Amino acid sequence: MNQEPRLIYKDKNFLAIYKPAGTLVHAVELKAKSSKLKALKETLVDWLVKNYPEVKGVGDTPEIRPGIVHRLDKDTSGVILIPRNQKYFEYLKNLFQTRQIKKIYLALVWGKLKPKTGVIKKPISLKSGSTKRTVWKGRLEKEAITEYKVVKFIKLKVNKEKEQIFSLVEVMPKTGRTHQIRVHLSSIGHPIVGDSLYGPKENPSIGSGQVPFGLKRQFLHAKSLEFNAEEGKRIKIEAELPEDLKGILDGFKNKD
């Protein structure tokens, strides 16, 4: 992988780790006719076991994903919590299930998102015959709720006559469905910039290739997690915007 995970916070019960884009949280089960499988890149779990071996026995299925109580998509960067013992795994798992952890993501989306604040309540299901998620009728439908708030509108001149407007958005998912933020924003006509799965088939000819600004992944970052620790204190863990996304924002101009 291009970057290694890094420690943000540590105490006796849990770790807060920065997961870089391009890193899988854990390996998926592979089904292949051939036994000759390509070597997988190091996952977050591989890194954890090597650097914090106490997580080996932690979790619902520690033989597959030790220490993992929640996940981020491979190409989403940001903060992830790792319990260091089974008791704290159960504690964090309950907080996630009962929606007691405040999650804030930062996303750059196509177009001028209005209204500037809102709630997207659309069930998400699995699209038949694929691993893609959808808000249209599919299999295994589950409730999904996402709040959002526009931070600012920003613009880029494609040429002398044409200007492209984007929205920088804080996104607060209330549920934790696979690809939830990406699916929900796409469903209201404002897909995340650089999202090859749920984004537009053809992007305007800005930046390099079909992905604008030379992005190698979707502009989605898990900015912060806030919750009550078991000891009673309120904790907020934050992960700075990585350089690939920060550099893009630095090139924009604000639009009122």
BELJOJO-V920466 format. One record per backbone hydrogen bond with DSSP energy under -1.0 kcal/mol. NH is the residue of the N-H (numbers start at 1). CO is the residue of the C=O. E is the energy in kcal/mol with one decimal. If there is no record, write none. Layout:
BEGIN
nh->(NH;NH)
co->(CO;CO)
e->(E;E)
END
This chain:
BEGIN
nh->(6;8;9;11;15;16;17;18;19;22;23;37;44;45;47;48;49;50;51;52;55;56;58;64;65;67;68;76;77;78;79;80;82;84;89;90;91;92;93;94;95;96;97;98;99;100;102;104;105;106;107;108;109;110;111;118;120;122;124;125;126;127;130;134;139;142;146;147;148;149;150;151;152;154;155;156;158;159;164;166;167;168;169;170;171;172;174;175;180;183;184;185;186;187;189;190;193;195;199;206;214;215;219;220;221;222;223;223;224;225;226;227;229;232;235;237;239;246;247;249;250;252;253;255)
co->(18;16;16;14;82;9;80;6;78;74;20;35;24;25;43;44;45;46;47;48;52;53;55;61;61;58;65;73;220;19;222;17;15;13;85;86;87;88;89;90;91;92;93;94;96;95;226;224;171;221;169;219;167;191;165;148;146;144;142;134;139;132;127;125;126;124;120;172;118;170;116;168;168;166;253;164;162;162;156;154;109;152;107;149;105;147;145;145;177;179;180;181;182;183;186;185;108;192;195;204;211;212;193;218;106;77;104;221;104;237;102;235;233;229;227;225;223;242;243;245;246;249;155;153)
e->(-1.4;-3.2;-1.6;-2.0;-2.8;-2.6;-2.8;-3.2;-3.3;-2.1;-1.3;-1.3;-2.8;-1.8;-1.9;-2.6;-2.7;-1.7;-2.1;-4.0;-2.1;-1.7;-2.2;-1.9;-2.8;-2.8;-1.6;-1.9;-1.4;-1.6;-1.9;-2.1;-2.9;-3.4;-1.8;-2.3;-1.7;-2.8;-2.7;-1.9;-1.9;-2.5;-2.4;-2.3;-1.2;-3.0;-2.8;-2.3;-2.8;-2.8;-2.7;-1.5;-2.7;-2.3;-1.8;-1.8;-3.5;-1.1;-2.5;-2.8;-3.3;-2.9;-1.7;-2.3;-3.0;-2.3;-2.3;-2.1;-2.4;-2.4;-3.3;-3.2;-1.3;-2.4;-1.9;-2.0;-1.5;-1.5;-3.0;-3.1;-2.2;-2.8;-3.3;-3.0;-2.6;-3.1;-2.7;-1.2;-2.0;-2.8;-2.8;-2.4;-1.7;-2.1;-1.7;-2.4;-3.0;-1.9;-1.4;-2.8;-1.2;-2.0;-2.7;-1.8;-2.1;-3.3;-1.1;-1.2;-2.0;-2.1;-1.9;-2.5;-3.1;-2.2;-3.2;-3.0;-2.6;-2.7;-2.6;-1.8;-2.1;-1.6;-1.2;-2.2)
END
